[in-house]
Amino acid sequence: MVFKRRQPLSWVAWLREQVYPRGGFKRAIRYVMHRMRRVPDDPHRVARGVFAGSLIGFLPLPGLQFVAAWLAARLARGNLLAALLATFNTNPVTTPFFAVLAMTLGHWIMGIEAPLTAEYIGRAFANAGEDLWFNFLAMFGPREAHWEGLTQFWHEIYVPYFIGALGPGFVLSVISYYVTIPLVTAYQKARAATAQERAERRKKMRAKLSEAASKLKLRSSAEDDDDSPGTA
């Protein structure tokens, strides 16, 4: 199976792999690209799946990317496996830079005038986290829920991020679409040529074995005739 390990990772090792893969990001990207090329489908369907999954990968949908990629691939009539693999286009190293770019564009589009400093973003996350925890405890007590921090996070962080990510994510996904088609086409042609070459070699080997068997059979028959009674 594609995603199954022989030895399952512990939760600590899994968390470490999410932050920085053991083989490095270069190896992880090469693995995903290798699996992408090997998807047994029409190159255009694979490319549509890559486009759908790549676009979803750029959007802030934590915990929902696979489901969203599956739906987007169905709408685009693309390959589902390619869409799921394409969601790995982001990683913890590049995501913060893309997130700042997306939020900056989102603030500009929505007309929000707020400094996107690390302190501002961290405070918004902290206020939202405090509200989540307070509201969870309020479910079991008489206290009323607080929504100020969550509302600020939604309007000033999440929505601008989502809107701002659509433009760059769409452009990068279109580039991925056009890059995927020739890559998959070339790989499938090379793989078909290799398979045909192997089939030709097997055919020649079978012919040689059949010829050798025929010669051995004729030789055996001749030896039997020589050893038969009444032979001069």
JOHUUR-V202909 format. One record per residue. RES is the residue in one letter. SS is DSSP state (helix for helix, strand for strand, loop for the rest). PHI is phi as a letter, one per 40 degrees, with the letter a starting at -180 (999 if undefined). Layout:
BEGIN
[[RES:SS:PHI] [RES:SS:PHI]]
END
This chain:
BEGIN
[[M:loop:999] [V:loop:c] [F:loop:b] [K:loop:b] [R:loop:c] [R:loop:c] [Q:loop:b] [P:loop:d] [L:loop:c] [S:loop:c] [W:helix:c] [V:helix:c] [A:helix:c] [W:helix:c] [L:helix:c] [R:helix:c] [E:helix:c] [Q:helix:c] [V:helix:c] [Y:loop:a] [P:loop:d] [R:loop:d] [G:loop:c] [G:helix:g] [F:helix:c] [K:helix:c] [R:helix:c] [A:helix:c] [I:helix:c] [R:helix:c] [Y:helix:c] [V:helix:c] [M:helix:c] [H:helix:c] [R:helix:c] [M:helix:c] [R:helix:c] [R:loop:c] [V:loop:c] [P:loop:c] [D:loop:a] [D:loop:c] [P:helix:d] [H:helix:c] [R:helix:c] [V:helix:c] [A:helix:c] [R:helix:c] [G:helix:c] [V:helix:c] [F:helix:d] [A:helix:c] [G:helix:c] [S:helix:c] [L:helix:c] [I:helix:c] [G:helix:c] [F:helix:c] [L:loop:c] [P:loop:c] [L:loop:b] [P:loop:c] [G:loop:g] [L:loop:b] [Q:helix:c] [F:helix:c] [V:helix:c] [A:helix:c] [A:helix:c] [W:helix:c] [L:helix:c] [A:helix:c] [A:helix:c] [R:helix:c] [L:helix:c] [A:helix:c] [R:loop:f] [G:loop:b] [N:loop:c] [L:helix:c] [L:helix:c] [A:helix:c] [A:helix:c] [L:helix:c] [L:helix:c] [A:helix:c] [T:helix:c] [F:helix:c] [N:helix:c] [T:loop:b] [N:loop:a] [P:helix:c] [V:helix:c] [T:helix:c] [T:helix:c] [P:helix:d] [F:helix:c] [F:helix:c] [A:helix:c] [V:helix:c] [L:helix:c] [A:helix:c] [M:helix:c] [T:helix:c] [L:helix:c] [G:helix:c] [H:helix:c] [W:helix:c] [I:helix:c] [M:helix:c] [G:loop:g] [I:loop:c] [E:loop:b] [A:loop:a] [P:loop:c] [L:loop:c] [T:loop:c] [A:helix:c] [E:helix:c] [Y:helix:c] [I:helix:c] [G:helix:c] [R:helix:c] [A:helix:c] [F:helix:c] [A:helix:c] [N:helix:c] [A:helix:c] [G:helix:c] [E:helix:c] [D:helix:c] [L:helix:c] [W:helix:c] [F:helix:c] [N:helix:c] [F:helix:c] [L:helix:c] [A:helix:c] [M:loop:c] [F:loop:b] [G:loop:a] [P:loop:c] [R:loop:c] [E:loop:c] [A:loop:c] [H:loop:b] [W:loop:b] [E:helix:c] [G:helix:c] [L:helix:c] [T:helix:c] [Q:helix:c] [F:helix:c] [W:helix:c] [H:helix:c] [E:helix:b] [I:helix:b] [Y:helix:c] [V:helix:c] [P:helix:c] [Y:helix:c] [F:helix:c] [I:helix:c] [G:helix:c] [A:helix:c] [L:helix:c] [G:helix:c] [P:helix:c] [G:helix:c] [F:helix:c] [V:helix:c] [L:helix:c] [S:helix:c] [V:helix:c] [I:helix:c] [S:helix:c] [Y:helix:c] [Y:helix:c] [V:helix:c] [T:helix:c] [I:helix:d] [P:helix:c] [L:helix:c] [V:helix:c] [T:helix:c] [A:helix:c] [Y:helix:c] [Q:helix:c] [K:helix:c] [A:helix:c] [R:helix:c] [A:helix:c] [A:helix:c] [T:helix:c] [A:helix:c] [Q:helix:c] [E:helix:c] [R:helix:c] [A:helix:c] [E:helix:c] [R:helix:c] [R:helix:c] [K:helix:c] [K:helix:c] [M:helix:c] [R:helix:c] [A:helix:c] [K:helix:c] [L:helix:c] [S:helix:c] [E:helix:c] [A:helix:c] [A:helix:c] [S:helix:c] [K:helix:c] [L:helix:c] [K:helix:c] [L:helix:c] [R:helix:c] [S:helix:c] [S:helix:c] [A:helix:c] [E:helix:c] [D:helix:c] [D:helix:c] [D:helix:c] [D:loop:c] [S:loop:c] [P:loop:c] [G:loop:g] [T:loop:c] [A:loop:c]]
END
